[in-house]
Amino acid sequence: MSDSKEKPEAARMMEAAFGGVLEALGKMGYPVTSDDNFAETAARAARAMVELVRPPSEIAAEIDQMLARTFPARYDEMVISKHNICFGVCPHHLLPVIYRASVAYLPGQRVLGISKLSRMVQLLARRPVLQEDLTHELAELLFERLETRGSAAYLEGLHLCMAARGIEAHEARVVTSAVRGVFRDQPATRQEFLDLVTAPQLNLL
């Protein structure tokens, strides 16, 4: 956890809220006061939520740092970071979402360090945000702020609000995509991206 004031205050409020959840579970018949497994659960749950959801100011600052440290582009073909596993929270139910995200861009004058694409996806996912909005934001960020010739994002999401409750669609994945620039204007480029990111994953090791 960072030293920012927001996180400790958020953790304190969440701990109180999870205390209420435990009290409600007690009303349902669970031994929350007599079972040691529930001891300090509210504090642990609060810490977990604070780790899962990053403050917007932290995310923005880290992305600014990434974009400030780019390299001159000597490669003008598609750059893809494929099958990044990351985690977020559904804003409708505050339940976890597991994403498999692929992003790509066609360089303009600058390129990002190779690990930064994965880090950017992980950071932007750590918010209570709709998958559709996350997908568009990833494509927009790579297109506008990196000043590329085009960008694309393709996300598959396993939403626990669907898999663990409600319709219990255990195998269902929500798929979203967004394209900008050349990826939008040239169907062949868009299809090349989709073919590459939906191809079966081969083990390199």
N, C-alpha and C positions, 0 to 999 in steps of 0.2 A: 504493500500500500504506500501511496505517496504521502508527503507531509502536508498536502493541501488541507485546508480547513473543511472542505466539502465532505471528504470521505469519513472522517471520524463522526461528524454530525449525522451524516446519512446512516452510518452503521448504528449509532445510538437509536435513531428513530426506527430503523428496521428491526433492531433487537426488541424494542417495545412492541412492534407490530407482530413479530413472530411469537412473542409471549402471549399475545391474544389468540393467535392461531393454536398454540399449545393448549390454552385454556379451553378453546372450542373443541379440540380433540378430546380433552377430558370429559366434556359434556357428552361426547359421543360414546364414551365408555372406555377410552384408552387410559392406561395407568400412568399418566404423565407425571404425577407427583410421587409415585412409589417405585417406578422403574428407573434405575440409574442410567439407562441408555438415553433418557430424555434430559438428563442433567446437563445444563449449559447448551442445550440444543438451540435455544433462541439466539445466543451469541454466535454459535457456529454458523447457523443459517444466515444470519446477518452478514458475517464475514464472507460467506460464499456468494451472496448476492452482490456485495460490493466488488468482489473480484470479477464477477460475471458481467457487471455493467460498469463501464468506465465513464467518468465525467466527460461531457463534451469538450470542455476546455483542455483536458489532457489529450484527448484524441486529436483535436485541432492543432495543438502545439507540436505533437509528435509528427504529424503529417507535414506540417510546415518545415520541420527539420529535415525530413526526408527529401522534400522537393527543393530544399536549398542546397542539397548535396547530390547533384546529378553529374553526368559525364557527357562529353561531346559525342554525338551520334556518329559512328562509323559503319553502322549497319542499318539498312533501310527496309528490311523485311519484317515480318510479323514476330513480335515478342509475346510469348504466352507463358503464364504461370498457371499450371493445370492442377485440378483436384486438390485444392487447399482445403483442409478440414478445419473449420472454425465454429465458434459457438456464439449464440446470441439469445435474446429473450423476446418472446412474442408480446407485443404491447396489449393485446386483447385479454390474455390470461396470465401473463407474467410467468409462463412456463418456458423451459429451454427449447431452443431450436438448434439442431445440428446441421450445419451447411457443408456442402462440397462445392467449392466455388472455383471457377476458372475465369481469368481475365486476360486481355490481350490488348496490344496497341501497335500501331505502325509509327515508328519514331519520326519526329520532326528534327529539331536541332539537338535535343537532349535525350538521354536514356537514364533510367533509374538503375541503381545497383540491383543485382539480380534477386537478392533476398527481400528487397523493399516491397515488391509486388505482393508477396505473401504476407508481409507484416501489415501492409495497408489494408488488405482484405480482413485480416484478423482484427485490426483496430476498429474498422467501421462496423463490423458485425457485433461488437461488444456494446450494443445499445438496445433499448426497447424500441425496435424499429420494424416496420413491415418489410417482408422479403422483397416486395415489389419496389419499395423506396430504396432499399439497400442496393439492389441491382442497378437502378438508374443512377444512384449517387456514385457508384464505382465507375461506371462508364463515363459519367460527366467529369469526374475528377481526373481521370487519365486523359481525357480529351482536352478539357479547358485548361487545367492548371499545369499539366505537363506539356501542353501545346503540341500535341501529336497530330498526325494526319488522320487518325481514326482510332477508335477504341471499341471494345466489346466486353461484356460480362455475361456469364452463364452460371446460374446458381440452381442447385438442387437442395431442397430443405426437408429434413425430417422434423416435423412439428409435433412436439409431445402433446400439445393441446388436441391434436387429431389422433395420435397414436395411442396415448395412454388414457384418454377419456373420450366422451362424446361418441363418435362413430367408431372409435378404436380401429382406425385405418392403419394397421401396423406396417404395411408394406408401401403405403402411399408416399410419394415424394412430390413436393410442390416445385415446379420448374419455372424459372423466369429468366428472361434474357433482355439485354439492352444493347443497342449499337449506336455509334456516333461516327460522323465523318465518312471516310472511305468505306467502312463496314456497312454503313447505311446506304450509301450511294451505289456501291458495286456488289450486286448479289453474289458474284463468284467469290469475293473476298469474305463475305459473311458466311457463305456455305463452307469455305475452307476452314474457317474458325470453328464452326459447329461440328464439322466432321472430325477435326482434331481433338476437340474437348469431349466428344461423346464416344470416341473410339475406346475399346477396352483398355484398361490400364495394364501395362506390362511391367513386371518387376525388373528393375535394373540391377539388382544385387541378388 
